[in-house]
Amino acid sequence: MRALALALLLLAAAAAPRRAHASPWTLPRGDLVLGAGYDLLWADEEYLDSRNARPYPLNGRLTASTFTLAARAGFTDRLELEIQLPIRLVSFTSDPAILLSQENATIDFFQENVLDFSATQRGVGDVILAGRYGLLQGSTALALEGRAKIPAGYDGPEGTFGADPETIAAFQQGLVEDVGDVVNPDNISDDVTLGSGQVDLSLNVLLGSAFASRTFLRVDAGYTLRLDGAGDQVTGAFKVGQAVGRRVLLFVEARGAYSVQQGRSVGVSVFAQDPNLPASEYGPPGDPLFNLGLRIFPLDFDVFQVAGGAIFRFSESVELNVAYQRVMLGRNLAQSQQLFMSVAFRRSLLGE
């Protein structure tokens, strides 16, 4: 009911303004950039199989906040390495509901069969390791980037009522045999997770140009190999920025990812046919799955998102990045919005 898309929404969020660190202009040898960022993300709608957003059922709402520590270091004038460590708090709230027949129900029945899909998870999310090699540096820059997304030990997503039953047919058979054994509060799974729980390996081409008008353009293209049965993706981005005065740079960005193969199933997801119905209209007598449908949720997603923001340079070594991002189209993820802020400190370890 809270949709396995919650886990995958964080993948889309992580690909937005924070990726401003990934530049075709690599750091000079001996330069070190230390950064700290905070972003707040929220959503009350989701994309399922179709690319039309729909409200979360039962007045559901998702919020997530992430504090990220990052470091970039130039090992040569063309090679830099980066690490990002995100600490996340993800919360989903919704109205409780009873999906079983309430005919001749007692007080004990209500106490034992109220389903509460609200949940909170906190901890370290996906660690990012990246390396960039500058093939061309100057007013026009070209770089190759290798990037790895590695889960930090959190539990990955499962079906709404757990990993078993694994198929819709088995789920339906379980409802016939003993609906109370399947639709049980103890079976509600933590599909509110800190990520998809699998490793991504990406290869990207980064191209940028800076002009005398103090405008810059960026184009990125890449391929992501998603392990453990997740669907591989092709990715792309376009970014344009303009300096205003000596210390402010404004930018807008569009970024997308498209799955080129279907990912493995993580279980049966229960969804609302009409997500606007109140909890009191779920599960009338004799029909425990009224207004509910079943779908297999795969580990793949599509997303198109836009972002805009500003970089404020306080000195040659300190800058502040502020941005807003919104998912415009998608599949198998939430229609999220995000506010992002980070500060970066740059210094040379060579003393030059």
Secondary structure, DSSP 4 states (H G I P E B T S, - for coil): ---THHHHHHHHHHTSGGGGG--SSPPPTTEEEEEEEEEEEEESEEE-SSSS-EEPGGG-EEEEEEEEEEEEEESSSSEEEEEEEEEEEEEEE---B--S--TT--HHHHHHH-B---EEEEEE-EEEEEEEEEEE-SSEEEEEEEEEEEE-S------TT-S-S-SHHHHHHHHHHHHHHHS-GGG------SS-SS-EEEEEEEEEEE-TTSEEEEEEEEEEEE-TTPPPEEEEEEEEEEEETTTEEEEEEEEEEEESSPPPEEEEEEEESSTTS-GGGSS-TT-TTTTEEEEEEES--EEEEEEEEEEEESSSSEEEEEEEEEEEEEESEE--EEEEEEEEEEEETT--
